[in-house]
């Protein structure tokens, strides 16, 4: 499998997976009409997938000989960003949330767990544990992040988030689904792009097959393989230049009548293509020479 084929297989899979993920996030919020939280590491995974096409481009289509600085720049930037996100952005991300909803939910959950707290700007101090719940809400998008310091209290954060999700399911709270709707729209575009890129791969492969078949025919070698390649191209889209390649292969095989049959049909359908007229004359001349004399 060459690099082009690899690109047209991997990229649609990546974009399709990301599109499905975004759609699942958006549709969950819109259908249930309830806020919810997911691990931030899921979003880091999606960011990783978003960077993969750029990384693949650097390794599949290397500039110069070997891996130079330009080829390594994107992967190095990606590694640094990925490390930053893992180290400094652990926690959970909320969707469909409002400032009042997350505040009420956190108060209810912490009281239920028997955790005394003091509320400050941007955080909630868990006084009995010497820990801080850091909460940031993007009101206009309906999203937010929640983290805990110190990080060795991550298990407690997981338990709090689980209780928050239960609270949101069991109680009516004010919601903002702007981000969820945006995720659905973005997912639709990504899935369309994924499908388009996938079909484009077939079209590109057909062109490659036809080009290789024509090269074999010109060199008068591997004609059976050339016929297989051009038949695969024609099966995807019967372009006239693919059929012309097939006629040329028949000509090189000495099957002049088959070549004339194909080229006569093409010349009739595309009278303005002079190359078809020239090809047809060449095939007919060969057929006449090959025919037995009376």
C-alpha angles and dihedrals in degrees: 000000000000126000094260092053090048091053094050091050101042100041097057089048091052095046091043092052092048090047092052090049093051091046092051091051094048098042092048091059096042096047099041094035088211130119116246141178130223131185113276088225088072089062090047088055090053090049087052090054091047090057095046096083090056091048092047090051090056094051099035095046104033119185115229122343116329127341111321130184093274091055092050097045098082095045091048092049089048093051091051093049092045091051091048092052093048094047102038105025107052117140136064138308123220128212131196089019135145129196094249093045096053091044093052092044094050092049091050094047095046092048090049091052091047094241114149112219145178120212119224133167107296097354147054117223115219095209098192093054101036088236134131128218105210112205126184122179127193096203099189093054097038093235134118145169130229125193137164134224130238093041093219086077091068092117090058089050090052090053092048091050092049089053090047092055090049091048092052092049093050099042136055109241136168112269140195113200097179093115092044092054090047090051091053092051091046091048092053091052092047093050091048090049090047092053092045092050090048093053090043087058091059090049092049092047090052090054091048092049092050092048092050092046090052091050090052090049093050090051091042092230138118089015095164090054089045090054091051091050095049092045088056090051092048091049089061097043124350096221115176093240090054090053089047088055090052090051090050091052091051088051092052089048089055092247094130098163092056089048091050092048093055096041094046090056092047094047090051093050096042106033093163094060102095092189090065091052090050092047092049091052090050092051094046092050090052091047092050092049090049094049115099115256116241 
